[in-house]
Amino acid sequence: MTVDEIIATCHKINTKPNIHLGEVQDVYESRDGQMRYYVNRKNGVAYLYATQERGCFLLVVNE
């Protein structure tokens, strides 16, 4: 899923500052509640930071 698809189709459940990276992190959850997507924003540009499947460990996305 692209960041634009995540933002358009998922429900935002949380917004918090990511102090370590100097960014804002939005947490989105899929409609079925099985996936969470951590989208970071820096200088107005959003990118996928990590994904998490319910019951599994967090996967950090490497570019």
C-alpha positions, -999 to +999 in steps of 0.1 A: +000+000+000+012+035-008+011+063+017-017+080-003-038+047-002-032+044+035-044+079+042-074+076+019-087+041+030-076+037+067-088+053+099-064+077+117-062+065+154-034+087+167-011+116+160+020+122+181+053+140+178+082+116+171+108+134+192+138+112+181+133+120+144+119+156+148+088+145+129+051+140+134+038+104+134+003+095+124-010+060+132-036+046+108-056+014+112-071-007+084-109-010+083-107-046+095-084-037+124-057-062+114-030-037+102-015-005+116+005+018+095+029+044+110+032+074+087+057+100+095+056+136+082+085+159+079+084+193+062+049+184+048+061+152+032+046+119+044+063+085+042+056+051+056+078+045+086+065+011+098+037-015+096+023-037+123+000-067+118-023-075+148-005-100+170+029-096+153+060-075+160+065-041+144+082-041+110+102-009+103+102-001+066+137+005+051+141+026+021 
